[in-house]
Amino acid sequence: MKRVDVLKEGLSKLHNQIWDRKTKLEIELKAGQIISEADQDWLDGDGNLVDDERVVEALDNASDYEQGLEGLNSQDKLIVEKLQKLAGKGGIPSNKRKCSMVNGDTVSTGKKPRPLPKKKENATLQQQIDILDWHQDNKAMQKKRQTTLTKSIQVSSSPSH
């Protein structure tokens, strides 16, 4: 939906909201009846949609909506905000974002995932030596555990006399 269409929708809703009161007051005036000062002020202020219609028409006729919006004075910009709120489409986007999905599960952490390295790097000679030493040390421990386990299994599985 175009931004001008949002404003037109807001103007239509505003027109529907004031229609009953405005027509009632206009009928009273045409009949020659006196209306209260508050009603006169309302007809001149909130009941008068001339400014709202002028702003919507100016933005509709503008070649670029953003430039047309920048050309408006502060009062006209308030009218634009009012019409956007009435249409239910605020001019300022929300800070809320959808949760990211990882394997079908939502991730609620606000942290960005660490980027994967773009270039594959080889380990230095010292790193390679450390890795080989770790494997050699753990291999010896694994052999000790394996012999201990096999002995305990043999003892427990031997027939009792």
N, C-alpha and C positions, 0 to 999 in steps of 0.2 A: 504494500500500500504506500502510495506516494505521501510525502509529508504534507502537501497541500490538501490531499484528501482527508488526512487526519484532522486538519484544521476545519475543513468543511463539515466533517462529522461532528466535531465539537460545537461548531456554530449551529448546526441543526438541533443538537440536544439542548443548547442554550435557548434557542428559539422556542422549542417545545415547552421548556420549563416556564418561560415568562408569558406564553401565549394567553392563558386563561385570565391572568390578572390584567394584562395589558388591554385585551379586548373589552373586559368589563369596564375598565377606567375610560377607554375611548368612547364606549357607548354612553356612559354617564356624561362625558363632556359634550358629546353631540346632542344629547337631550337637554343641554343647558344647565345641568346640575353642577353644583360646586363640589370639588373633591378636596380632600385634606392636603395640607402642605407637604406631608410625608409622601403622599401618593404622587404629588407633582414632582417632588425631588426624585422619586423612584423612576417616574417616566422619563425624566431628563437624564438620569444616571444609568442605573442597572437595566432599566426597561428599554433603553435606547441602544439598539444594536448597530447603528450607523457606523461607528468607529470599527467595530468588530468585522462588519461586512467589508469595509474599506481595506482593512489590513489583509483579509483573506483574498480579496480581489487583487490587491497589489502583488502579493506573493504568487498568486496563480498566473498573473500576467508577466511576472519576472522571467527572464530567460534562464537565470540560475537561481535556485531557491536560496542558497547560502549568501549570494551577493545581495539578493533582495532582503534577506533577514538582517544583514549588516547595515543596510540603508535605513532600517527602521529606527525610530527614536525609542527611548526607554519605556514610554507609555505603551507604544505599539508592541514592544517585546513582551510586556506584561500581559497584553491581550493574547499573544501567541501562546504563552505558557498556560494561561487560563483555559484556552480552547483545547490545548493538548491534554490537560488534566481531565477536562470534561469528556474527551473522547476516550480516556483511559490509556493513552499512549504518551508517557512522559517524554520530554525532549532529552533528558539526560539518561544515558544508559545505566543500568544497574551494575554494581560491582560484583554481583553474584555470578558465579560461573558453574557450569556443570561439573560434577565429579568425574575424574578420569577413571577409566576402567582398566584393570590389569587382570587378565585371565578370567573375566566375568565378575570379579570382585571389585568393589569400589575402594578407592584409595583416598583416605581422608587427610593425609598429610599435605601440608602446604609446600613441601619441599619439591624442587624440580629434580628429576632423575639426573644422575651424573652422566654426562655425555660419554659415549664409548670412544676409546682412542681411535683416531683416524689412521694412524700409522702404526703398523706392527713393529715392535721394538724387540731386539734380541737381548737376552740377559748378558750381563757383563761376565767376565771370567770368574770374578770373585763370587757372584751370585750362583753361577753354575757349580762351583766347588762346594758352596754351602748346601745346595740342594742335593748333590751327590753324597755329601757327608751325612745329611739328615736321613736319606734313604738307607745308607749303609748301617747307621746306628739303629734305626728302627727295624731293619731286616733282621739284625741279630736278636733284638728283643722279641720279634715275632717268632723266630725259630725257637727261642727258649719257651715261650708260651705254648707253642705247638707241641713240643716234646712233653711239657708238663701235662697238658690236656690229654694227650694220647696215653700217657702213663696212667692218669687217673681214670680214664675210660677203660683201660685194660684191667685195672684193679677192680673196678666196680662191676665189670662184665664177667670176671672169672668166676667159675662155679665155686660155691662155698663147700668146704669139707665138713 
